[in-house]
Amino acid sequence: MELSIPRNLSVFWVFLSVIVFAHVSNAFYLPGSYMHTYSNGDPIYAKVNSLTSIETELPFSYYSLPYCKPLGGIKKSAENLGELLMGDQIDNSPYRFRMNVNETIYLCTTTPLNEHEVKLLKQRTRDLYQVNMILDNLPVMRFANQNGVKIQWTGFPVGYTPPDGGADYIINHLKFTVLVHEYEGSGIEIIGTGEEGMGVIAEADKKKESGYEIVGFQVVPCSIKNDPEVMTKLHMYDNMSSIGCPAELDKYQIIREQERISFTYEVEFVKSDVRWPSRWDAYLQMEGSRVHWFSILNSLMVIFFLAGIVFVIFLRTVRRDLTRYEELDKEAQAQMNEELSGWKLVVGDVFREPDYSMLLCVMVGDGVQILGMAAVTIVFAALGFMSPASRGMLLTGMIILYLILGVSAGYVSVRLWRTIKGTVEGWRLISWFAACFFPGIAFVILTALNFVLWGSNSTGALPISLYFKLFALWFCISVPLTLIGGFMGTKAQPIEYPVRTNQIPREIPARKYPSWLLVLGAGTLPFGTLFIELFFILSSIWLGRFYYVFGFLLVVLLLLVIVCAEVSVVLTYMHLCVEDWRWWWKAFFASGSVALYVFLYSINYLIFDLQSLSGPVSAILYLGYSLLMAAAIMLSTGTIGFLMSFYFVHYLFSSVKID
């Protein structure tokens, strides 16, 4: 009783300390960029990103077209690794707003358009290129009615081509609507790090002045023919009278040689009840949630079906045979061995070294590295750490994780090599191959695609300097960590085989049909768990939509891992039952063959869902990136199946007594 009083008092003081600490301490604001408040009349400058199109998938610089330039010149924003790899090029722009000041502004009038500029404007207009503008880290949004349905898009078109296709018209007047929320000072102050970084919330002076937060950015694009003689008398940022968008084509600004185009814009500030933490909800509205749930339920049905088969294999077949085998005396066992059939006959060959064992070790090690990168990235994204406000952060995080997880690739590759060979000799070569295998595939594919992008003068082309940076990151981080992981693999406890391997390999009985047909067919089951989610991912990549249902993606990843493991175990057992002891590669490709169906589905998506994609260059880019994605999926899913099958075979034959 005497001891309980101090313990209760200690709990009370700990609880009180937590409350006091929470009251006075700093905290991190995680989701997205930090909050910025503006006072009335504060200047706000918009930024512009690369021009993009779902027709060509080739990004181009905003200032590759004859648009108005800022007074202080073009200045590029600092970009992270992910933004550079995605082809983003964020520049400053002349579009200037003043908080809560509704006005119509004149920007500039171009010089007479020459033949090259007219050709470029017409081409970008007909290829449906979009201008991507950013204000306070929010992309501009526009709304359109399509068959009576209101559709939202990010960005606005470069120009307009009527259905008859007779002429092209440029968008030269923008009607912006900026949604603002009045912010009441609540004793916190943002002393954060940067536009795309994490902000730090600290206790601040209670007298903090109220301000306005930007919670929405919308645009209505127009084409208006102006009199250049009148417009040239104006200066940049001169006020004008309000302009209405015309409905007649003859009042649109046509694109043709010697035309002088005047650019104007107007802005209206509208108060909104949307709070700053919820401002991305309009962009991240999840469509088709029922489809996601259907995908998960479909995957669960496949899992339960396969789990039933595995349950039957273990409990009704394997355990029954092992129990009967254990109950017999030695003479009966010897007699029974002569009558054995199925998986028990390959006991002396099941752990025989497979063909191309070095390649298998390298692929399994790289698969562990890719799978770890994907799992950690999706978990962090599902927890809200990968905000869409932090452009390129998802890709940057994936690359950093891949580099760090080189340790796991080296460790798994060398330990598997040591298990197969029984010696650590050659572990350095294995580690080097593990460090170079998948990066080499990615380098070859990306270099070939980069030549295509260079030939098109696209901002999506990687500059030579970025190549050297990526090479330095790989050589200075990934390779040493892979070698360290390989060294750790040599020191790890070796995996001992439960049975001895015969000197002479057993002949495999002839089969009515080739075994690779069964291996290829097994990939349909894992594909069935992810093809619906794959549609949404491809749409986000190629149609410019936001993908932010990482919670669903995490569930699908877990289901995919389970299905791959079950499929590989079932197929391995089926091969052993027909006395086929060459299970190593078949276990890998039983689940890894899902990559073939992913690539075929990507081709199907290109033909039926990306019908607007035009030109061989766009198709080459699409197929190249799809091939790289399929290779990564093959290595990761194949690794899941192989490791689970290895554990299954090891467990199965460790339960058999062999004299």
N, C-alpha and C positions, 0 to 999 in steps of 0.2 A: 504493500500500500504506500510505503514511503517512496518507493521508486517511481510510482505512477505519477506523482505530483510533479517532479522535475521534468519528466518526459512530456507531460501535457503542457507545462510552461514553455518547454523548448519548442514544441510545435506552434504554440501561440506566438512566440517571438519570431520564429521563421516566417510565419504567415504575415505578421506585421511588417517584417523587413521586406518581404516581397512587394507588399503594397506600397511602402515608402520608396523602394527602389524603382518600381514601375512609374511612380509619380515624378521622380526627379531625373530619371535616366533618359538618354537618347535612344532612338529606335530607328530602324531602317524602313524606308518606304519602298517595297519591292516591285509592285506591278507597274512596269513602264517607266516613263520619265517623270521627273519631279514636276510638281505643280508650279505654274508661273502665273502670278496675278498682275493685272495691268490697271492703271488709273485712267480716268477719262483723258483722252487726247494723246495717250502714249503711242508712239509709232510702232507698228508691227509689220515686219517684212516677210513676204511669202518666199519660199524656195521652190525650185523646179528640179524634178528628177528626169531621168532619161525618157525619151519617147518610146512607147511600147505598142505592140500590136499582136493580137491573137492570130493574125493572118500570116505573119512571117516569123515571129518569135525572135526578131533581130532588134535589139535596142539601139537607139541613136541618141546623140547629144541633143538637148533642147535647142542649143544655139547653132546647130547645123542648118536650121531654117532661119529665114530673115525676120527674126523677132526683135523687139526692142531690147536693148541692153541696159544694165544699170549705169547710173552716172559714174560711179567709182570703178567701173570695170567688172569683169566676170571673176568671181572668186569661188573656188571649189571648197565645199565643206569637207571636213576630215571624215574619212570613210574607214570602216573596219574591214577586216579580211573578208567577211561574209558578203558585204555590200559590193566589194570589188569583184568577187567571184560571180555574183549574180548580175553583174553588168550595170549596177546603179552608178549614176554620176549626178550627184546633188550639187547644184550651183545656186548662187544668189539670183534674185530676179528684181526687176524694177517695180513690181507690184507692192505698193506701200499702203497700209491701212492705218487709221488713227482710231483708237478705241472709242466706240460709241459716237463716231462722227459719220453720218450717212452722207455720201458725196458721190459725184460722177467726175471721173478724172480722165484727162487726156495724157497719153503716154508719148507716142511718137508717130511720125509718118516716114515710111521707108523711101529709099531712092527708087526710081523706076526699076521694076523687076526685069532681070535679064533672062536669057533663055535657060540657063542652068538652074536658076532659082525657081522659075516657073515649072520646069520639068520635075524638080525635087518636090515642090509643094503638091503638084498633081499626083505624083507617085505616093507620097506619104498619105494624102487624102484617100486615094483609092485603096490603099493597103490598110485603111482603118486605124491609123496611128492615133494614140491618145496622148494628150499632154497631162503629165502627172505633177500636180502642184501640192505643196505642203505648207500649212500654216500652224505654228505652234505644235509641230510634230504630228498634225492630223492631215491625212490625205484628203484632197478635195473630192466631194461626192456630188453626183448629179442623178436626177431621176428621169425616167422615160416611161411612157406608156406603150406597151406592146400587147396587142390583141386584148386591150381592156385591162391588162395586168400592169401594176406599177412595179417597175424594175429599177434597182439602184446600181450605179456603176461608180467606180473610182476613176477620176480623170475626166477629161472632155476631149472631143475629137479635134484634130488639126483642121479639118474642113468638112464640107458636105458635098456629096454627089447625089443629085436627084435620080429617081428610078430610071429615067430615060437615058441617063449617062451622057447628056449632051455637053455639059460644062461642069467645072468644079468651082466651089466657092469656099473662101477661107473664113474661119472663125476669128473675128477681129474685135468683138465686143463681149465682155464677160460681166454677168450680173451675179455678184457674190452675195451670199447671205452668211453672216457669221453669227453663230449662236453663242451667247455669253450667259454665264451664271454669276450672279452677284455673290461675292464671297465675304462672309463676315469674319473678322479677325477673331480667332478662338484660342489665342495664347500659344500657337505653334508657329514655327518659322522654318522655312525650307532653306537649309544651308548646303544644298546638294552639290553634285559633282558635274553634271553636264546634261546636254539635251537628251542623250539616249542612255544616260547612266542612272544609277540608283541615287535617290535623294535621301538626305538624312534629316529627320524631323527632330528638332530640338525645342526645348521650352524657350519661349520668347517673351518679350514684353507684352503685357496685357493691353497696352495701348496701340498695338499693331493696327495700322490703317486698313480699312476694308478696300477691296478691289474687285476686279472682274476676271473670271476664268473663261477661256475659250473652250467650249464643249461641242462645237459643231462647225463644219465648213462645207458649204454647198455652193453650187454654181449653175447658172443657166447660160449656156453658150449661144451667141448670136452672130450672124453675119450681116453687116450693115455697110452699105456703100456711102462713103462720105466724100465731100468736095475737098480734094487735096489742097486747093488754093486757100481755102478757109482754114483748114487744119494746120497748115505749116506756119500760120501766124501765131499759133499757140506754143507754149513751152511745156516741158514735162511737168506733170502734177498740177497744171492749171485746171480750175474747176469748170465744169460744163453744166448745161441743163440736162435733165434726165432724158434718157433715150429709150424708146420702146423697140422691142424686137419686131422687125417687119415679117409679114406673112407671105409677101409676093416675091418671087424669085428675081424679078427685075430690080429689086431694091437690095439684093444681096451683093456682097463684094466678090466679083468674079476674079479668078486667077488667070492672068494672061500677061504677056510681055508689055512692058512700059507702063503697067498699072502701078500707082503709088497707093500703098495700103496704110490706113491710119488705124492705130490700135487705141482703144479706150476701154474703160471698165467703170463699174459702179459698185458700191458696197453698201449693204444695209445691215445694221446690227440689231439682232432680235434677242430679247431676254428669254431664257429657257429655264425650266425646272430641273433639267438634267444636271446632275452633279458631276464634278470633275472625274471621280473614280469610275463613273459609268459612261463616260463619253465614247468609249470604244464599242459599246454595246450595239450601236447602229451598224458598225462594220462587221461585227462578229455574230450577227444573228444566225443561229444554227437552223438550217433548213433540212427537212427530211429526217428529223430525229427518230421517227418511227422506222425508217430504213436502217439506221444504225442499230436500233434494238433488234430488228429482224435479222440483221447480220450476226449479232451476238447469239441470238437464240438458235439460228441455223448452225453456228459453230458448236454450241453446246450439244446439239443433237448428234453431230458428227463425233464429238468427244465421247459422249456416253456410249455410242455405238462401238467405237474402237476400244473403249475401256472395258466393255462387255467381252469383246474378243480376247483382250489381254487377260482378263479375269479367268476366262475359260482355259486359256493356255496355261496359266500358272497353277490354278487350283485343281482343275479336272484332269489335265494331261500331265504336266511336268511333275507336280507334287505327287500324283498317284503313281507315276512310274518310279519316281525316286523312293517313295515309301516301300513299294514292292521290292525294289532293288536292295534296299537296306535290310529288309527282313530275311533275305536269303542267306544261306551259309556260303562259304567260299566255293565249294564244289558246284552248288546250284548257280552261283554267280558266273562261274566259268562256263557252265553249260548255257546259261542265259545269254552270255556275251556272244556265243556262236549264233544265237537266234535273234540277236538284236536287229533292229531296223530303225531307220530314221536318224534323228539327231545324235543318238548314242553311238552310232557307228563312226562318226567323224571326230571322236574325242582326241585322236592322235594327230589331227590335221587342222582343227578349228583355230589354233593360234599360229598357224604357219605364216611366215612373212608374206604380205601381199605384194603384188607387182607395183612398181613405182612407189615404194614405201616412203621415200624422201618427199615426193610431191604430196602424198597424203598427209604427212606430218605438217608440212608447210601450210596446206590448205586448211587443216583443222585449226592450227594456231591462228591464222588470219581470220578464220570464221569466229573464233572466240573474241578476237579484238573488235571485229565489226559488230558482233552481237552485243558486246558490252557497251560499245559506243551508243548503239541505238537504244538499248534499254535505259541507260542513265539519262540520255537526252530526253526521251519520252517521259520518264518519271519527273524530271525537273520541269518540263513543259506542262505536264498535267498538274503540277503543284503551283503553276502560275509564274515561274521564274523567267520564262521565255515570252516576254511581252511583245505584241506586234509593234509597239511603239519603238522598240529597240531593233531597228532594221538590221538584218544580217546577223543578229546575235545567235539565232538558231544554228546557222551554218558555221559560224565562228566557233561556237561551243562544240559542235560535232567534230570539227577538225582538231581542236585542242584535246578533246577526249580521246580521239583516235591516236594522236601522237603519244599521249601518256600511257594508254593501254597497250603500247608496244611491249611492255613488260609481260603482260599475259600471253601475247603471241609467242614470244621467245620461250617462256616457261613451258607452255603446253606443247609446242613443237618439239623441243628438246626432250621433254619427259616422255612423250609418245615415241620419239625416235629411240630413246634409251630402252623403253619397254620392248619395242620390236626387235632391236638389234642386240640388246643385252650388254651394250657398252656405250660409253659417252664419247667415243672417238667420232670426230666429225661434227661436234655440236656447234662449232663456230660457223661452219658452212650452212648448217640448218638455220641458225639464227639470222645469218645474212639473207638467205633465201626468204625467210619469213618476213624480214624487214622490207624486202624489195618486191615480193610477188604481187600483192594487190595494188600498192602504189605504182608499180610498173604498168599494170593494166590500165589504171586510171590515167597515168601520164601519156600512154600511147593514144588512148581515146581522146583525151582532152587536147592534146597537141594537134591531132588531125582536125578536130572541130575548131580549134583556134585558127588554123590556117584558113578554114572556110570563113570564119568571122573577120579575120584580117582582110581577106579579099573583098568583103562586103563593107569595110570601114565602119563596123559596128562597135559601139561602146562595150558590147559583151565580150570582145576579144581581150584576153589577158595581156597586159603589157609585159615586156621582157623582164622588167624589174620585179614584177610579182612572181614570175617563174623562179627567179633567183631567191626570192624570199621564201617561197614554198620549199624549194630545194634545201635551203639553209635550215628551215624548221624540221624537215624530214631528217636531214643528215646529222643535225646537232642535237635533236631531241629523240626522235623515234628510233633511229638506228642504235644509239647507245643504250636506250632503255630496253630495246629488244635483245641486245647482247647481254645486258644485265639479267634480264628474265631467263635467257638461255643458260647463263651460268648458274642461276638459282635452280634451274631444272636439272642440272648435273648433280647438285647437292641434295635434291629431294629424294625421299625414300622411293626406290624403284617399285614398280607394280609387278608382282610375281604372278606368273601364270599358274593356275591351279592344276594343270595337267602337262605332261611332257609331249613334245612333238615328235612324231615318227620321222625317221630319216628319209623314207621313201613315201612320196605323196600318194594318197589314195585316189584311185580313178573315180571320176564323177560320172554317174550314170547319165546316159543320153536322155534328153527331154524332148517332148513333142513340140514345144514352142520355146523360143529364146527367152531367157530370163530377163533381158533388158526391157521386154514389153511390160512385164509386171512392175519393174522399177519405174518406168516412165508413167505407167498408169497410177502408181501410188501418189504421184505429185498432185493429182486432182483433188485429193481430200484436204491437204493444207491450203490449196488455192481456194477451195470453197469457203474457207474461214476468213479470207482477207479480200476477196475480189470486190466486195461492195465498198469497203473502206478504200481500196485502191482507186476506185472511180473518183471518190472525193479528193484524194491526194493528187491524182493527175489533173483534175479540174482546177485545183488551187495552183498548180505549177504552170499549166499551159493556158488557162483561161483567166488568169489574173484574179482569182477569188481568194479570199482569206480562208485558211484552214486553221481552226483553233479548237477542235473537239479532241484534244489530246487525251482526255479521260477515256473516251471510246477507243482511241488508238491504243492506249495502254492495256485495256481489257482484251482487245483483239490480239495484241502481241502475246499476252499470257496464254490465250487460247491457241495461238499458232504454235507456241513452244510445246504445249501439251500434245497437240495433234501430230506435230512432226515426230515427237518422241514415240508416240503410240504407233504411228504408221511404220516407222523404221523397225521397231521391235517386232511387230507382227510379220513384216516382210522377212526379217532376218530369221525368225523362227520357221517360216515357211520354206526358206532355202535350206536350212539345216535339216528339216524333215525329209527333204528329197536328196539328202547326202551331198549337198553342194556346200563345201566348206569355204568357198571364196566369198565371204560375206562382207569383207571390209569396205570395198568400194561400193557395193550394192547398198549397204546401210547408209553410206554417205549420200548417194544419189537418190535413194528412195524418198527422202524428204527434200533433198536439194533440187530434185527435178521440178519442184514448184516454180523455180526461176524460169523454166521453159514456158510454162503457162502464163507467167507474168509478162514475159516478152511478147508472146502471141496476143495476149490481151491488150498490150500497149499498141500493137499493130492494128488490132480491131478498133481501139479507141481513136487512133489516127484516121482510119478510113471512115468511121461512122459518126464520131463525135467531134472531130476536128476537121470537118469538111471545108471550113474556111481557110485552113492552112494552105498557102499557095507557094509553089516553086520548089525545085529540088533542094535548094539550100536549107529551107525550113524543115523539109522531111529528113534530110541528113542529120541536122541538129537534133531533131526529135528522136530518131532511131539511135543516134550515138549515145545520148543521155540515157535512153531506155536500156541500152545494152549494158552500160555501166551499172545502172540500178539492178538489173537482173544478175550481173556477176556478184554484186554484194549480197543479194538475197540468196544466191546459190551457196556461197561460202558460209553464211550464217545459219541457214536452215539445214544444210548438209552437216554442219558441225553438231547441231542439236541431235540429229538422228544418229550420227556415228557414235557420239559419246554415250548416248542412252543404250545403243545396241551393244557397245563394248561392255558397259556395266551389266547388261542382261546376260550376255554370253559368259562373262567372267563369273557371275553369280550362279548361272545354270550349271556350269561344269565344275565349279568349286564344291557343289553338292554331291558330286559323283565320286565314289571311292574307286581308285585305280591302283592295282597292284604294281 
